[in-house]
Amino acid sequence: MESAAARPRPVLTAGSVLPADADRAALVARVHDPECDGPCVAAVRGEQVVDLTAIAPTVSDLMERDDAAAVVREADGGHVWHLDELLAAPAGRRDVPRLLAPIDLQVIKAAGVTFARSLLERVIEERTGGDPAQAARVRARVGQVVGGTLDGIRPGSPEADKAKELLVSEGLWSQYLEVGIGPDPEVFTKAPVLSAVGTGADIGVLGASVWNNPEPEAVLVVDSRGRVRGATLGNDVNLRDIEGRSALLLSRAKDNNASCAIGPFVRLLDEDFDLDTVRGIDIDLRIDGTDGYVLRGSSSMREISRDVLDLVAATHGPHHQYPDGFVLFTGTLFAPTEDRQAPGAGFTHEYGDIVRISSPRLGALVNTVVPSEQAGPWTFGVRALMRSLARRGVL
């Protein structure tokens, strides 16, 4: 990767990050307010962002309310910021108001290997031992054997069992195929509570990684009872070389400083935006490098292998509870294979890449790639949040 010394910054405006139908959407934001030196729960109403912290001190509290959408649309609030003002704030600055990831006490979970195309790329990572130089050769071999075998297969079905038998006979069975088409999905903890970054922030890629990519995903926001209350966008940064060496290195590959971006806002479910809407959304990706390099990709939730409620049920239930709720990355169809740095090496990030993940109904999550070691340190945890809210008398 190139040096991170001279990084461009994306120019963000309300028009570039809001959903296309923002006038009909119940949108939740979080704002760092230097006046109280802490985060505020806020409603996005047009280009105004209205403080609701006195009504709901945390986003987790707001998600527990049956009237959450009405509160976001109609409740009297406190301080009002202009969205363009928040978007113009330099990344990481604590002396100016700025947007944060729009979640707080929710546990950050992720479902992996939920799309057939990205499933095969995980197999390729495993077969190459995380070596990008071998990716093209292994990709050709896997494609030759598998072909369209996995298209349309329902995980855990008799057809999935037959596909497994074929792959085992060809010596291509993998732990990734097990969670991709077997009865149980992969669900893991992506990042610690309060560690996610929001739109406009730097996003971190571990300095030791030489083969990595963004993972643009729909993220479900779920309350303590397991009810999906809203959705947003996320970047589940993927270090392909590290996870490819061993699936036991998943935490090393997934959980690093600033390696989880969520935003720009949580869109609450309502009569105009329900779970069927989420099941049908398309997510677009654009990467702009400092050298003029551009990569475009897309992911469609219509092609997911498991229904979103099945993923929620695998995460929450009698077997596991989340008293503050959770968010759930639902996986991605996007798996870039085009060469960037060397023939046969595929895609990898370079520092300074601007990553834009967008969907018309959810807006745009935009981040700049930096080494995790150089991203702003994560210092505001649960204790700091509780102290901040206590000082303001809103607990």
N, C-alpha and C positions, 0 to 999 in steps of 0.2 A: 504494500500500500504506500501511497505517497504521503509526504509530511502533512500534518494537520495545521501547519503554521499559518497559512493564509487561506482561511475558509470563507467561501461566500455565504451569505445569509439569504434565505428566501424572503421575498417581500410578500407579506400576507395582509389581506384586507377582509373586511366582513364579507364582501361579495365572493371572495375566493375560498372561504372556508364554510360558509353556511350551507345547509341543504337547499336544494332548488325550491322546495316548497316550505321554506322556513316560516312563512306566515301562518301555516297550519300546524306547525310542529310544537310539541311541548319539549323544550330543550333545557338540559341541566348542565351547568358549568361549575368549575371551581376557580376561584381567583385568589392569588396571593395578594394580600393587602398590606403594604408596609406600615400603614397607620396603626394596625393592630398586630403587626408582625406575625401574621398567621393566615390560614386559608379561610375563605368564605364560600359557602354554598350559594349558588346564584342561578337565576332564571335568565335565559336569553330571550328577549322580546324585541324582535327586529334587530336593530343595531345597538340596543341598550341591554346592558347586563345588570340585573337587579339583585342586590344582596338579600338572601332569604335566611341567613344564619340564625336570626332570632326565632324563626319558625321551625327550622330544621338544622340543628348545629352540625350535622354530618350528612353526606349523601346517603350513607347507610340508613340513618333515621328517616330521611325522605322516602326511600324505597319501601319502608315498612308501612307507609300511609296508603290507605286505599284511595284517598283523594289527591295523590301526588300530582297528577296531571292538572287538576284544578288549581292546586296551590301554585304550581309553576306558571300557569297562565294568568291567574287573577289576584293572588295574595299581595297585600301591601308589603313593600320591602323597605330596606334601608338605603344604604349608599347605592348610587347608580354610576356605572362606568360606561364609557363608549367602547364598543367592541374593537374598533380600529385602534384605539389607544392601547388596549391590552395586547393586541397582535403586534404592535410596533415595539413592544418592550424587548430589549436584548436578552438573549438566552441566559438564564441563570441569575439575572439581576434580582436582588432582594430589596432594592431601594425604590422600585417602581412597581405599580400594579401589573400583573401578568397572568396569563392563563396557566392553570395546572392541569394535570390529568383529571378528568371529571369523576373520579371515584376516590374513596378514602379508606374506610375500614374493611372493605370487602377483600376477601382472599382472592388472589389472582391465580386462576387455574387455566389450563390449556388442554385441549384435546388434539392429539396428533394423528397423522396418517388417516385423515377422514376423506381424502379424495384419491381416486385411483392413480392419476398422473403423478401426484407428489409421492404417493406410496411407492411407486417404482423408483423414483429418485432416491428415496431412503434406502431401498435395496441396493442401489448403485453405490451410495456412500459406504454402505457396509462392505460390499464386495471389493471396493477399492481401498479399504482401510483408511478412508479420508484423504486419499491422494488424488488431487484433481487431474493429474497427468494421465491417469488410467481411465478417467470417466467415459470418454468417447468409446473406447473399446468395450468396456463393460456394458454401456448403454446399448450398443448394437447387439450384443449377445442376449441381454435380457429382453430387448424388443423382439428379437427373432423367435425366442421361445414363448414369450407371454402373448405377444400380439394383442388382440382385443379380448383375451380371455377374461379379464376382470371388468370389462365394460358392463355396467348395469347390474352387477352382482350385489345382492343384499347380504351384508355381513351376517355370518352365522347360519345361512340358509344351506339346503342340500347342494345347491349349485356352487356355493362357496367351498363346501367340503370336496366337491369334485375338482375344483380348480386347485385346491391344496394338494390333492393326490397327484395331479399333473406336475405341479411345480416341485414336489418332493421327488418324483421320478426323474426329473431333469436336473436334480441337484441344486435347485434355486429357492428352496424354502428358506424363509427368513423370519426373525422375530418381528420385523416390520409388517410382513404379510399376515402374521398371526393377529396383530391388533388391527390391521386394515380390513381383513375379511373374516376374521374369527368372531366369536360371540361377544367378546369384551373389548371395548375401545381403550385406547391409551388416554389416560387423564393424569396430568401431572401439575405440580405447583410451579408456575412460571417465574414468579418473582415475589419478594416479601410485600406485606401490606405497606402501603404508602410509598413504595419505591418507583412506581411508574412515572414517566414523564409525559407531558402533554404536547399539543401542537405548537410548533415554533421552537421547541427545545432541541438540544443536541441528543442524538441517539448513539449509544456506544457499541462498538465492535471490539472484542478483546484483541489486544495488540499481537498476541501470538498466532492469531488465525490468519490463514492465507487463502481460505476457500469458504466464502460465506455469502449470504443473501438476505434480503428482507422477506418477511412472510406477511403479506397483506390479508387480514382476516376480519370477519364480522365477530364482534364480541358481545355476548349476552350479559345483561345485568340482572342478577337473580337475588331475590330477598331471602330472609331466613327460613321462610316456609317452602322454598323451592319454586316460587312463582317467578317467571320471567317478567320483569317490569319494564325493560327497555333494551336498547342496543346501541352500540357505538362501533368505532373502527379501532383496529390494533395492528401493531407491527411486532410480531413474535420473532425477533432477529434470530437467524439460524446460522450457527458456525458448523458448516458441513464437514470440515476436516476433523474437528474435535469429536463431534458425535460419531462420525464415520469410523474413528479408531475403535470406539466401544460405546455401546448404548449406555453403559454404566457411567459415562462421562456426560450424560444429559445435563446435569446441573451445571457442570463447568461450561457447557456449550450454550446454555439458555439463560442462566442467572448471573449477570454481571452488571456492573454499574451502568445505569441508563440504557439497559438492553431491552426494556419493555416500554413501548409508547402506546398510549391509549387516548382517543379523542376524535374530533375536537370537543364534542358534547355527547351526553347521553340523551338519546331520543326516547321518550317514554312511549310505551304502547298505548294506543287509544283507537278511536273509531276510524282514523285515517291511516294508522300505522300499526298493524297487528302482526302476529307471528307468521301468517302467510306472506305478508309483505317481506319480512326478514328472510323467509325461505326462498324468495325470488329475487333478491337483490344481486346486482353485479357490482364488483369491486374492481376499480382500475388502479393501476400502478404506473408511475412514471419516475424514472431515476435520471437526474441530470448531473453529469460529472463536471469537474472544473475544466476539463479539456474539451468540452463540447460533446462528449459522449452522451447519448440518450438511449435508454431502454424503456420499452413500454410492455406492459403485460396486463392480464386481467384474470379474475377469478369469479365464477358464478356459483352462488349458493344452490342453484338448481341441480348442480352436479355432485353435491355432497352425498357420501355413501350412507350416512346415518342421519336420521331426522334430528333436528336440534333438541327436541324434547327427550329423545333417547340419550343424548349426550348429557343433558341436565340430570336425568334419572340415574345415569352412571356415576354422577358426581355427588348428588345429594339424595338422602333418603334415610331409612332406618340404619343403614351402614355408615352414614357420615352426615353430620349436621354442621351448619355454618351460622352461628347466632348473629353475626353481623352481615350476612349475605356473602355472595361471591360474584365474581365476573368470570366468564368462560370464553376463552378464545376457541373458535369452532374449527380451526384448520384452514388450509389454503389449497387451491388448485394450482397456484403459481409455483413453478420450479424452473428457474432460468437455466438454459443449457447453452446459449450462444457464447462464443469465445469473446473475451475482452482483452486479456493481457497476453495470451499465448495460444497458438493453435492447439485444440484438444483440451485446454484447461478450463473451458466453460466460463461462467460469470463469477466475479467476486467484486466486493465493494472496494472503492478507493476512498480515502479520507476526503471530505468535502462534498461527497455525493449528497444531493438534495433528493430526498425520498418523499414522494407525494402519493398517498393512498386516499382514494376518494370514491364516493358513491353518491348519486343524486339525492337519495333520501337521508343520508347521514352526514354529508359535508366532506371536509378534507382534513386529513391528518398529515402534517408536513414536518419533516425533521431533517437535520443535517448530520451526516455520519462523522463521528470522531472516534479516536481510541477510547475504550472504556476507562483507561487509566487517566485520560485527560479530560473526561467529562466532569462537570461539576459534581463534587462529592455529595452523596446522599446523607444529609444530617438531620432532617426533620422527620422523626419517627412518631410512634404512638404516644410516648410520654410527652413529647413536645406539643403534639396536637391537644392532648388533654389539658395541659397547662395553659395553652393559648385560649382554649374555650372557657376554662375556669376564670381566667383573668377578665374575659369579656362578660362573664355572668350568664352564659347561655346554656350551661349544662343543667 
